[in-house]
Structures are given as structure tokens and as C-alpha cells.
Amino acid sequence: MTDSVDPAPPPETFQAFKDSFFYGSRSNLDFKFLADLSETEAGEFFTGLLTELSQTINDGDGSRLVDLARVWQQRAYTAHLDAKTAFRYDDIPFTALDKPLSGARIALVTSSGHFVAGDDPQPLGVANMSQAEAEARVGEFLRAQPTLSTIPIGTPSDQLVVRHGGYPTDAARLDHNVVLPLQPLRDLATMAVIGELAPRAYSFVGATSQLRLRDTIAADWAATLQADAVDAVLLVPV
């Protein structure tokens, strides 16, 4: 009588490999766009990546790798998202600003997932959730009601925290202005390009139900902004 041996798992297909970067076994939000590419396109991407990597080994210039990744990311997101499933409004309201921008109070609202240290919104009831856990539980974020975090505009950068299950937050941690442009807006106010910046900015995790935002949350958030006496809002979608 011999010991049973578990059969070897079947070889991984290229389709499974490229899709594994989209919240799969190789979850990497910088390369989740691979799931939107066909196998042929993904093959072209990896061929180009290896070609450019060979050149980088020779001359040490890594910018070509960044450019390649950016081009393919744009290609994936613009050409392969199904227009039938993309969220769109049938009617988009428009209200003209009734005063010059140089005299307007501007508020900042971003879906970047920022909050002030010590004021953790505790998504899904979890305190001190890590970025890795947020990515692993992005499906739950999509079903949960988002929390709007208040960020005083004078908050020092070392007191800002960012966590989001839907995008890679490394760049935002290095420079929060990438997705929470407080300093550029403060500069614009100093230069009188805008009249003033509202005293509070707001942020939430954009991996959430867009219909819930529109139908049950937007009115309350708009009332919060009206209470700040703002004339216009800069929306930064992430």
C-alpha cells in the first residue's frame, strides 16, 4: 500500500496569469489594467516590457519602462471598458459660476481615501486597516456606505493618512498633493487666482456604489458644503 500523492496543480494559463494582477494572487494595482487586455495585447505588453528592460540594463534609463506602462494602462482603460457597463448619467446638470473665480470660495472634495491621523473612519468597522487589507476587501467597500472625512486645509502633510482599496497609494503617500491638492490650491489662493479656499477639504474612498452616492448621499454632502458657504467645488476623482 503506497501513500497517496496529491496531483500536481494544472499549469497556469497566460489568461489566468495576466488576470491575477486584478485583485488576484498577484494583486498589484499598478498592473491591474492587464485584465482589460486580450491575451494578444498582454503578450505585446510583456514583449515590449522585456525589450525596454534590456535597453535599461544597458543605459540605466528607466523612464522608458514608466512610459511603456503608462501607454498600455491608458490603452486598456480607454479601449476595453464596456461602455454599456460604465457608469454614466443620462442628464448632467450645469450651473454657471455667478462670480469670477478670483472672488470665489473653493472647496476640495476627493475620492482618494485620505483622512487626518487620529480620525480613522474605520471602514467596515475595522480600526487601523492596512492598505493590503483594503485591497483584499475592495468588494466589501463597493457594497458599504462611504464615510466623508473632514480635513482642515492647514493639516501638515505628515498628519495625512491615505488608504484605498481601488488604486495604488504609494505615490499619494510620497506626495499627498497628487490626489489631495491642498498645497496647489493654497498657492492659487495666495496668487488670487481663486478668492479663497474653504476651511475644510473632504475625502472618501471612491470604491463605492455610484448609485448610492447619487441617490442617497450626495444631497447630504452637498448640504455640508453649503454650510461652508462655498461657491464651487473642485472634485478630484481617483
Stockholm file with secondary structure:
# STOCKHOLM 1.0

chainA/1-238         MTDSVDPAPPPETFQAFKDSFFYGSRSNLDFKFLADLSETEAGEFFTGLLTELSQTINDGDGSRLVDLARVWQQRAYTAHLDAKTAFRYDDIPFTALDKPLSGARIALVTSSGHFVAGDDPQPLGVANMSQAEAEARVGEFLRAQPTLSTIPIGTPSDQLVVRHGGYPTDAARLDHNVVLPLQPLRDLATMAVIGELAPRAYSFVGATSQLRLRDTIAADWAATLQADAVDAVLLVPV
#=GR chainA/1-238 SS CCCCCCCCCCCCCHHHHHHTTTTSTTCCTTSGGGGGSCHHHHHHHHHHHHHHHHHHHHHCCTHHHHHHHHHHHHHHHHHSSCTTTSCCCSSCCCCCCSSCGGGCEEEEEECBCEEETTCCCCGGGCTTCCHHHHHHTHHHHHHSCCCCEEEETTCCGGGEEECCSSSCCHHHHHCGGGTSCHHHHHHHHHTTSSSEECSEEEECBSCSCHHHIIIIIHHHHHHHHHHTTCSEEEEECC
#=GC SS_cons         CCCCCCCCCCCCCHHHHHHTTTTSTTCCTTSGGGGGSCHHHHHHHHHHHHHHHHHHHHHCCTHHHHHHHHHHHHHHHHHSSCTTTSCCCSSCCCCCCSSCGGGCEEEEEECBCEEETTCCCCGGGCTTCCHHHHHHTHHHHHHSCCCCEEEETTCCGGGEEECCSSSCCHHHHHCGGGTSCHHHHHHHHHTTSSSEECSEEEECBSCSCHHHIIIIIHHHHHHHHHHTTCSEEEEECC
//
